[in-house]
């Protein structure tokens, strides 16, 4: 599992987030070098929920709460605060923001996006924390895992429709004679979606390695290259040639099963760099997005008019890799590792 985790973390950092900073999201999506990994590994965020579910063991609720807080909530809080401080310092002097607006902007972003924009990737830590706690609480109440899966899937699908079909614009209410916009927080959808794949991780823990399950998953995985349908897990949004929510979920399940089988049946060994990255993935996960935000907001600026975007990507990749190496040394060799390891 560590090797797969390493592959997916590298994919997320270097072919999802870095291109968006270096070239802008719309431009990056048009580069073939990033389109192909996006198709092959489109299930990557779903995999992390699935993997966590695979290792679920029934424990006292307080123990689950304590361990989840140490492993997920502590790094979430620490690096969310760091992201907020970086953003506030950068925006000091912005004439469009009052002092109150400067301070409350990261809080507002956290309320609706689960983290300030400069540490946006942290949303997953909070969602996984809530998923683990919610699942443990439901199991303590003797709720069947299949019921959790089914209800969560229906709710995730309902929120998807609420976002993009029924409620495409924010709610507008009047308070004290002023208009207040109320957006539906992203975590409404991704927590339910996370519960779907967390439940599946437990349900398919052993079944996924059945040869017939592997063959069926492989067939569906191949089909998805021709009838594309994917899902942005954070936004609970579907995309692709055939943006159908159920189809996107099925394709994600298929991709997860295929890769888990490949690395169990055919590549069942450690691959030094990839396995190491996977084993220490939390370090790279919580630090990379803040680093990219500082790098491109402070030192690069607006990239929309830049004509050297490929070079900008290469330079960014080199600097980011050096930074991640330094973070690795800090969080594996010093007392700072307590923040990451709990």
Rosetta blueprint (number, residue, H / E / L):
1 X L
2 X H
3 X H
4 X H
5 X H
6 X H
7 X H
8 X H
9 X H
10 X H
11 X H
12 X H
13 X H
14 X H
15 X H
16 X H
17 X H
18 X H
19 X H
20 X H
21 X H
22 X H
23 X H
24 X L
25 X H
26 X H
27 X H
28 X H
29 X L
30 X L
31 X L
32 X H
33 X H
34 X H
35 X H
36 X H
37 X H
38 X H
39 X H
40 X H
41 X L
42 X L
43 X L
44 X H
45 X H
46 X H
47 X H
48 X H
49 X H
50 X H
51 X H
52 X H
53 X H
54 X H
55 X L
56 X L
57 X L
58 X L
59 X L
60 X L
61 X H
62 X H
63 X H
64 X H
65 X H
66 X H
67 X H
68 X H
69 X H
70 X H
71 X H
72 X H
73 X H
74 X H
75 X H
76 X H
77 X H
78 X H
79 X H
80 X H
81 X H
82 X H
83 X H
84 X H
85 X H
86 X H
87 X H
88 X H
89 X H
90 X H
91 X H
92 X L
93 X L
94 X L
95 X L
96 X L
97 X L
98 X L
99 X H
100 X H
101 X H
102 X H
103 X H
104 X H
105 X H
106 X H
107 X H
108 X H
109 X H
110 X H
111 X H
112 X H
113 X H
114 X L
115 X L
116 X L
117 X H
118 X H
119 X H
120 X H
121 X H
122 X H
123 X H
124 X H
125 X H
126 X H
127 X H
128 X H
129 X H
130 X H
131 X H
132 X H
133 X H
134 X H
135 X H
136 X H
137 X H
138 X H
139 X H
140 X H
141 X L
142 X L
143 X L
144 X L
145 X H
146 X H
147 X H
148 X H
149 X H
150 X H
151 X H
152 X H
153 X H
154 X H
155 X H
156 X H
157 X H
158 X H
159 X H
160 X H
161 X H
162 X H
163 X H
164 X H
165 X H
166 X H
167 X L
168 X L
169 X L
170 X L
171 X E
172 X E
173 X E
174 X E
175 X E
176 X L
177 X L
178 X E
179 X E
180 X E
181 X E
182 X E
183 X L
184 X L
185 X L
186 X L
187 X H
188 X H
189 X H
190 X H
191 X H
192 X H
193 X H
194 X H
195 X H
196 X H
197 X H
198 X H
199 X H
200 X H
201 X H
202 X H
203 X H
204 X L
205 X L
206 X L
207 X H
208 X H
209 X H
210 X L
211 X H
212 X H
213 X H
214 X H
215 X H
216 X H
217 X H
218 X H
219 X H
220 X H
221 X H
222 X H
223 X H
224 X L
225 X L
226 X L
227 X L
228 X L
229 X L
230 X E
231 X E
232 X E
233 X L
234 X L
235 X L
236 X L
237 X E
238 X E
239 X E
240 X L
241 X L
242 X L
243 X L
244 X L
245 X H
246 X H
247 X H
248 X H
249 X H
250 X H
251 X H
252 X H
253 X H
254 X H
255 X H
256 X H
257 X H
258 X H
259 X H
260 X H
261 X H
262 X H
263 X H
264 X H
265 X H
266 X H
267 X L
268 X L
269 X L
270 X L
271 X L
272 X H
273 X H
274 X H
275 X H
276 X H
277 X H
278 X H
279 X H
280 X L
281 X H
282 X H
283 X H
284 X H
285 X H
286 X H
287 X H
288 X H
289 X H
290 X H
291 X H
292 X H
293 X H
294 X H
295 X H
296 X H
297 X H
298 X H
299 X H
300 X H
301 X L
302 X L
303 X L
304 X L
305 X L
306 X L
307 X L
308 X L
309 X H
310 X H
311 X H
312 X H
313 X H
314 X H
315 X H
316 X H
317 X H
318 X H
319 X H
320 X H
321 X H
322 X H
323 X H
324 X H
325 X H
326 X H
327 X H
328 X H
329 X H
330 X H
331 X H
332 X H
333 X H
334 X L
335 X L
336 X L
337 X H
338 X H
339 X H
340 X H
341 X H
342 X L
